[in-house]
Amino acid sequence: MRLRVLVVDDSHFFQLRLKEIINRHPQLEVIGIANNGREAVEKAAELRPDIITMDFEMPVMDGITAVRHILAHRRVPILMFSSLTYEGARVTLDALAAGAMDFIPKDFAEVSRSSDALTKKLHERLVTLATAGKSFSTQSTPAIAALRQSRLASAATTPAPAPAAHHAPLRSLREAGAATPEHSALEKNSADDRLKKRPNLLIIGASTGGPVALNDVLVNLPANFPLPIVLVQHMPENFTRAFAERLNKQCKIEVREAVDGDVLHPGLALLAPGGKQLMLDKRLGGSVRILPDDERVNYKPSLDITFGSAANVYHDRVLGVVLTGMGSDGCKGAGLLKTAGSVIWSQDEASCVIYGMPMAVARAGFSDKVLPLSDIGPRLVREVM
């Protein structure tokens, strides 16, 4: 059965190009086009698509308002198109807080020439998100509303519903029919199973669903949290500065985008800048190096690179946390940290938007704890403070 797509955009050119690109994939079919947010709300209710692509700037009703209206009645994955500007990043973060599942840069040049890179990225994102959304689209509206409200408690800037906590995974370990390392890790998650030694550094990595998940974790940490923190979120340039500013307003700890030479200290969270790599340095008692893009690396920033450098510098004194996201970035780095004697936690399947990165870590046997998202922040306070 094909995955049904609703395209929402006020540009006739963009509508036609998107329809053409999306329909090239054998699993995808554009079933409708909306010219503004109000039409999107109506067609989403009428056509019940498996996924929606959503622009922001439109007449009659903007994209964020449309996201809120659509998700108030039915859970459906929404992929936002975002401009690659700082203001575009701020708008996109508002859309994610409102419940959109993910975003993709809106590059008119790429769309005009139907570039292979854009086609591949768009196809992969749509298929993955639509597949993940199939099982939660039938959840009852009251239950969804309750989940959203619980996630909104810490949101300081946008009174919008956040994604529901129980999304289907991209692939379930249980479906593979094997007794997995994740299960043994879950058995160890007792209230008394504290860290045997306090780490010197906390590193948290995420991808799809990460902006909301990172917020959920970090708002639990007090201003006097005793560890320096490094955050790695898959995001393009310009987006990470806006994201760091947003987190800094919502959290008690200080959060900012990392710059080359920044010194780590307790209660400070440094967010790896988009389009670059963050590595740890031994000098000055712990500082960060920001390195330019390397085309050989798929993710910019990459959790594998940050984890790997931390293993070389901090050895057995790192606590690494892998949150929701597509792919397996962080798995190789987690292996290096485990070999050095450090500790790895991963988010559980039920609370992930996409169970990819944490699944890879759990399946490889690197997870010391597999935890629901709602438990990670409070547990960090209990075990580290």
C-alpha positions as CSV (number, residue, x, y, z in Angstrom):
1,M,0.0,0.0,0.0
2,R,1.3,3.4,-0.9
3,L,1.9,6.2,1.6
4,R,-0.4,9.1,0.9
5,V,1.0,12.6,1.0
6,L,-0.7,16.0,1.4
7,V,1.4,18.9,0.0
8,V,0.8,22.3,1.6
9,D,2.4,25.4,-0.1
10,D,1.2,28.6,-1.6
11,S,3.6,28.5,-4.5
12,H,2.2,26.8,-7.6
13,F,5.7,26.1,-8.9
14,F,6.7,24.5,-5.6
15,Q,3.5,22.4,-5.5
16,L,4.1,20.9,-8.9
17,R,7.8,20.3,-8.4
18,L,7.2,18.6,-5.0
19,K,4.4,16.4,-6.5
20,E,6.7,15.4,-9.3
21,I,9.6,14.5,-7.0
22,I,7.5,12.7,-4.4
23,N,5.6,10.6,-6.9
24,R,8.8,9.2,-8.3
25,H,9.1,7.0,-5.2
26,P,7.1,3.7,-5.6
27,Q,5.8,3.9,-2.0
28,L,4.7,7.5,-2.1
29,E,1.7,9.2,-3.7
30,V,0.6,12.9,-3.5
31,I,-3.2,12.7,-2.9
32,G,-3.9,16.4,-2.5
33,I,-2.5,19.9,-2.5
34,A,-3.4,22.8,-0.2
35,N,-2.7,26.5,-1.0
36,N,-2.8,27.8,2.6
37,G,-3.1,26.6,6.2
38,R,-6.9,26.7,6.3
39,E,-7.1,24.5,3.2
40,A,-4.5,22.2,4.8
41,V,-6.7,21.7,7.9
42,E,-9.7,20.9,5.8
43,K,-8.0,18.5,3.4
44,A,-6.1,16.8,6.3
45,A,-9.5,16.0,7.8
46,E,-11.1,15.0,4.4
47,L,-8.2,13.0,2.9
48,R,-6.6,11.6,6.1
49,P,-3.1,11.5,4.6
50,D,-0.3,9.4,6.0
51,I,2.1,12.4,6.1
52,I,1.9,16.2,5.3
53,T,4.6,18.5,3.9
54,M,4.0,22.0,5.3
55,D,5.3,25.4,4.3
56,F,5.3,28.2,6.9
57,E,4.6,31.5,5.1
58,M,1.2,31.3,3.5
59,P,-1.9,33.5,3.2
60,V,-5.1,33.0,5.3
61,M,-3.4,30.7,7.9
62,D,0.4,30.2,8.5
63,G,2.0,26.7,8.8
64,I,2.4,26.7,12.5
65,T,-1.2,27.5,13.2
66,A,-2.2,24.8,10.7
67,V,0.0,22.3,12.5
68,R,-1.8,23.0,15.8
69,H,-5.2,22.7,14.3
70,I,-4.5,19.5,12.4
71,L,-2.9,17.8,15.4
72,A,-5.7,18.8,17.7
73,H,-7.9,16.3,15.9
74,R,-5.6,13.6,14.5
75,R,-2.0,12.5,14.9
76,V,-0.3,12.6,11.5
77,P,3.4,13.2,10.8
78,I,4.1,16.7,9.5
79,L,7.4,17.5,7.7
80,M,8.1,21.3,7.6
81,F,9.9,23.0,4.8
82,S,12.3,25.7,6.3
83,S,14.4,28.4,4.9
84,L,18.1,28.2,5.8
85,T,18.1,31.5,7.6
86,Y,18.3,32.3,11.3
87,E,14.7,33.5,11.3
88,G,13.7,30.4,9.4
89,A,15.4,28.3,12.1
90,R,13.4,30.1,14.8
91,V,10.1,29.5,13.0
92,T,11.0,25.9,12.4
93,L,11.7,25.4,16.1
94,D,8.3,26.8,16.9
95,A,6.8,24.4,14.4
96,L,8.5,21.4,16.1
97,A,7.3,22.6,19.5
98,A,3.8,22.8,17.9
99,G,4.0,19.1,17.0
100,A,5.7,18.9,13.6
101,M,7.8,15.8,13.5
102,D,10.8,17.0,11.5
103,F,12.0,19.6,8.9
104,I,13.9,19.8,5.7
105,P,15.6,22.9,4.2
106,K,13.6,24.7,1.5
107,D,16.1,25.3,-1.3
108,F,14.5,26.6,-4.4
109,A,17.6,25.9,-6.5
110,E,17.5,22.2,-5.5
111,V,13.8,22.0,-6.1
112,S,14.1,23.7,-9.5
113,R,16.6,21.2,-10.8
114,S,15.1,18.3,-8.9
115,S,18.5,17.4,-7.5
116,D,19.3,13.8,-6.7
117,A,20.4,14.8,-3.2
118,L,17.1,16.6,-2.4
119,T,15.1,13.7,-4.0
120,K,16.9,11.1,-1.9
121,K,16.6,13.1,1.3
122,L,12.9,13.9,0.8
123,H,12.0,10.3,-0.1
124,E,13.9,8.9,2.9
125,R,12.4,11.4,5.3
126,L,8.8,11.0,4.0
127,V,8.9,7.2,4.0
128,T,10.5,7.0,7.4
129,L,8.2,9.5,9.1
130,A,5.0,8.2,7.5
131,T,5.9,4.6,8.4
132,A,6.6,5.7,12.0
133,G,3.3,7.6,12.1
134,K,1.0,4.8,11.0
135,S,0.5,3.2,14.4
136,F,0.0,6.4,16.4
137,S,-2.4,8.1,13.9
138,T,-5.3,6.1,15.5
139,Q,-4.7,7.2,19.1
140,S,-7.6,8.9,20.7
141,T,-7.6,12.7,20.7
142,P,-8.0,13.1,24.5
143,A,-5.0,10.9,25.2
144,I,-3.0,12.8,22.6
145,A,-4.0,16.1,24.2
146,A,-2.9,15.0,27.6
147,L,0.5,13.9,26.3
148,R,0.9,17.2,24.6
149,Q,0.0,19.2,27.7
150,S,2.5,17.3,29.8
151,R,5.2,18.1,27.3
152,L,4.2,21.8,27.2
153,A,4.7,22.4,30.9
154,S,8.3,23.6,30.4
155,A,7.8,25.5,27.1
156,A,8.4,29.2,27.7
157,T,7.9,30.7,24.3
158,T,5.3,28.8,22.2
159,P,2.0,27.6,23.7
160,A,1.8,24.8,21.2
161,P,1.3,21.0,21.5
162,A,4.5,19.0,21.3
163,P,4.7,15.5,19.7
164,A,3.1,12.6,21.5
165,A,5.5,10.5,23.5
166,H,4.5,7.2,22.1
167,H,5.4,7.1,18.4
168,A,6.1,3.9,16.5
169,P,9.7,3.0,15.8
170,L,11.2,2.8,12.4
171,R,12.1,-0.8,13.2
172,S,11.4,-2.8,16.3
173,L,14.0,-5.1,17.8
174,R,11.3,-7.4,18.9
175,E,10.1,-7.7,15.3
176,A,13.6,-9.2,14.5
177,G,12.7,-12.0,16.8
178,A,15.9,-11.9,18.8
179,A,16.7,-11.6,22.5
180,T,18.4,-8.2,22.3
181,P,21.0,-6.5,24.6
182,E,18.3,-3.8,25.2
183,H,16.3,-6.3,27.2
184,S,19.1,-7.1,29.5
185,A,19.8,-3.4,29.9
186,L,16.2,-2.7,30.9
187,E,16.5,-5.3,33.6
188,K,19.3,-3.3,35.2
189,N,17.2,-0.1,35.4
190,S,16.5,-0.3,39.2
191,A,16.2,2.8,41.3
192,D,19.3,1.7,43.3
193,D,21.4,1.2,40.2
194,R,23.4,4.4,40.6
195,L,26.5,5.4,38.7
196,K,29.5,3.6,40.3
197,K,31.6,6.7,39.8
198,R,30.7,10.3,39.0
199,P,31.6,11.2,35.4
200,N,33.4,14.4,34.5
201,L,31.4,15.1,31.4
202,L,27.8,14.5,30.1
203,I,27.3,14.2,26.3
204,I,23.8,14.0,24.8
205,G,23.1,13.3,21.1
206,A,20.0,13.3,19.1
207,S,18.5,13.6,15.6
208,T,14.9,13.4,14.5
209,G,12.7,14.4,17.4
210,G,15.7,15.7,19.2
211,P,14.8,19.3,19.7
212,V,11.8,18.4,21.8
213,A,13.6,15.5,23.5
214,L,16.6,17.6,24.5
215,N,14.3,20.3,25.9
216,D,12.5,17.6,28.0
217,V,15.8,16.4,29.5
218,L,17.5,19.7,30.1
219,V,14.6,21.6,31.8
220,N,15.0,19.1,34.6
221,L,18.6,20.1,35.4
222,P,19.2,22.7,38.2
223,A,21.4,25.7,37.7
224,N,24.1,24.1,39.9
225,F,24.2,20.8,37.9
226,P,27.8,19.7,38.6
227,L,28.8,18.5,35.1
228,P,29.7,20.3,31.9
229,I,27.5,19.2,29.1
230,V,28.0,18.8,25.3
231,L,25.0,18.6,23.1
232,V,25.1,17.1,19.5
233,Q,21.9,17.6,17.5
234,H,21.7,16.9,13.8
235,M,20.9,20.4,12.4
236,P,22.1,22.6,9.5
237,E,24.0,25.9,10.0
238,N,22.1,28.8,11.5
239,F,19.7,26.4,13.2
240,T,21.9,25.5,16.1
241,R,22.4,29.1,17.3
242,A,18.6,29.7,17.3
243,F,18.1,26.3,19.1
244,A,20.7,27.1,21.7
245,E,19.1,30.5,22.4
246,R,15.7,28.8,22.8
247,L,17.0,26.2,25.2
248,N,18.8,28.9,27.2
249,K,15.5,30.7,27.8
250,Q,13.7,27.5,28.9
251,C,16.4,25.9,31.1
252,K,18.0,26.7,34.4
253,I,21.5,25.8,33.2
254,E,23.3,28.0,30.6
255,V,23.0,26.8,27.0
256,R,24.8,28.3,24.1
257,E,26.3,27.3,20.7
258,A,29.9,26.2,21.1
259,V,32.7,28.2,19.5
260,D,36.3,27.0,19.0
261,G,38.3,27.2,22.3
262,D,35.3,27.2,24.6
263,V,36.2,25.9,28.1
264,L,33.8,23.4,29.7
265,H,32.5,24.1,33.2
266,P,29.7,22.8,35.4
267,G,26.2,24.0,34.6
268,L,27.1,25.0,31.0
269,A,25.8,23.1,28.0
270,L,27.6,23.7,24.7
271,L,25.7,22.8,21.5
272,A,27.7,21.6,18.6
273,P,27.3,24.1,15.7
274,G,25.5,22.9,12.6
275,G,27.7,22.1,9.6
276,K,30.8,21.5,11.7
277,Q,32.3,19.0,14.1
278,L,32.9,19.3,17.8
279,M,35.8,17.5,19.4
280,L,37.2,17.6,23.0
281,D,40.6,18.9,23.8
282,K,42.9,18.1,26.7
283,R,44.2,21.6,27.0
284,L,43.1,24.1,29.6
285,G,41.5,21.4,31.7
286,G,38.9,20.6,29.1
287,S,38.0,22.7,26.0
288,V,36.3,22.2,22.7
289,R,37.6,22.3,19.2
290,I,35.2,23.3,16.4
291,L,36.4,21.8,13.1
292,P,35.2,22.6,9.6
293,D,33.0,20.3,7.5
294,D,34.5,17.1,6.1
295,E,32.6,15.7,3.1
296,R,33.5,12.2,4.1
297,V,31.3,12.5,7.2
298,N,27.6,12.1,6.8
299,Y,26.5,14.0,9.8
300,K,27.5,17.5,10.6
301,P,27.8,17.5,13.6
302,S,28.4,13.8,14.2
303,L,27.8,12.2,17.6
304,D,30.4,9.5,16.7
305,I,33.1,12.1,16.3
306,T,32.3,13.8,19.6
307,F,31.9,10.5,21.5
308,G,35.2,9.3,20.0
309,S,37.2,12.3,21.0
310,A,35.7,12.2,24.5
311,A,36.9,8.6,24.9
312,N,40.4,9.8,24.1
313,V,40.3,12.7,26.5
314,Y,38.0,11.6,29.4
315,H,38.4,7.8,29.1
316,D,36.1,6.2,31.8
317,R,34.6,9.5,33.0
318,V,31.9,10.2,30.4
319,L,28.2,9.7,30.6
320,G,26.9,9.5,27.1
321,V,23.1,9.7,26.4
322,V,21.7,8.7,23.0
323,L,18.2,10.1,22.2
324,T,15.7,9.7,19.4
325,G,16.9,9.9,15.8
326,M,17.2,8.2,12.4
327,G,20.2,6.2,11.5
328,S,23.0,4.9,13.7
329,D,25.2,8.0,14.4
330,G,26.7,7.6,17.9
331,C,26.9,3.8,17.9
332,K,30.6,3.6,16.9
333,G,31.5,6.4,19.3
334,A,29.5,4.7,22.1
335,G,31.6,1.5,21.5
336,L,34.8,3.6,22.0
337,L,33.4,5.1,25.2
338,K,32.4,1.7,26.5
339,T,35.8,0.3,25.7
340,A,37.4,3.1,27.7
341,G,35.1,2.3,30.7
342,S,32.5,5.1,30.3
343,V,28.7,4.7,30.7
344,I,26.0,4.9,28.0
345,W,22.3,5.5,28.4
346,S,19.8,5.3,25.6
347,Q,16.2,6.4,25.1
348,D,13.6,3.5,25.0
349,E,11.6,2.6,21.9
350,A,8.2,3.7,23.2
351,S,9.2,7.3,23.8
352,C,11.2,7.8,20.6
353,V,9.9,9.7,17.6
354,I,12.2,7.5,15.5
355,Y,13.9,4.5,17.2
356,G,17.1,4.5,15.1
357,M,20.1,5.9,16.9
358,P,19.2,4.5,20.4
359,M,18.2,1.2,18.8
360,A,21.7,0.8,17.2
361,V,23.4,1.5,20.5
362,A,21.1,-0.9,22.4
363,R,21.4,-3.7,19.8
364,A,25.2,-3.4,19.9
365,G,25.1,-4.0,23.7
366,F,26.5,-0.6,24.6
367,S,23.5,0.7,26.7
368,D,24.0,0.5,30.4
369,K,20.4,1.8,30.8
370,V,17.5,2.1,28.5
371,L,15.1,4.7,29.8
372,P,11.9,6.5,28.9
373,L,12.5,10.1,27.9
374,S,10.6,11.3,30.9
375,D,12.9,9.5,33.3
376,I,16.3,10.7,31.8
377,G,16.3,14.2,33.2
378,P,15.2,13.3,36.7
379,R,17.6,10.3,36.8
380,L,20.5,12.5,35.8
381,V,19.7,14.7,38.8
382,R,19.5,11.7,41.2
383,E,22.6,9.9,40.0
384,V,24.9,12.9,39.3
385,M,24.1,15.5,42.0
